[in-house]
Amino acid sequence: MSDSSSSPKRFLVSWDQFHRDCKALAWRLVDKNPHWKGIIAITRGGMIPAGIVARELEIKLVETVGVSSYDDKTQRQANIIKSFNANIVGDGDGWLVIDDLVDSGNTAKILRNMLPKAHIATVYAKPTGEPLADTYVTWVSQDTWIYFPWDIDIQPMDPIASVRKQG
C-alpha cells in the first residue's frame, strides 16, 4: 500500500457498505463451494469479513494468521507474526483465506506458498495483487488509499476537486 499522505485518491468505506460488500463476497463463495472446511482470517483486516462470511456460510471453524506488512503510513517486508494450526489446515484444501484487501499481493503470496490449495478471497482488490485473489468483490485502482470503517471517524472532508488541485 502506498503512503496515504501522497495517494491522490481516497476511498472511504462505511460500516454499512463494508457489511454489504462482505455479504456479496459470501454470495460468491457459497456458489464456489457450499461445504468449506473452515476459514483462515488474516489479522487484523480480515477478521471482520471472515466473521461475516463465517456467519453467512455457517462455518464454525475459524483459524487466524497474523501477517504484518504495513501500517497507516508505509509498506514493508511481510512478516508472519502468528501462524495457524497446520495440523488442522494442512495444505489448505477446502479452506478459505479471507482478507479485507489484496494490495501489493505480498501477504497473498506468503499465504499461497503456505497453503497452495486454499481459496484466497478478499473484499477489495488492487491491480498488483488482483491475480493472487481467487475471489473478490470490488476492484480499486492502485493509487487509491482505502479507509476502512475501523480507521476513520465522521469528520468534514475536502471536496475531491480541491484535493486534486493540492496534489
Secondary structure, DSSP 8 states (H G I E B T S, - for coil): ---TTT-SEEEE--HHHHHHHHHHHHHHHHHH-TT--EEEEEETTTHHHHHHHHHHTT---EEEEEEEEE-SS-EEEEEEEE---HHHHTT-TTEEEEEEEESSSHHHHHHHHH-TT-EEEEEEE-TTTGGG-SEEEEE--TTEEEE-GGG--------HHHHHHH-
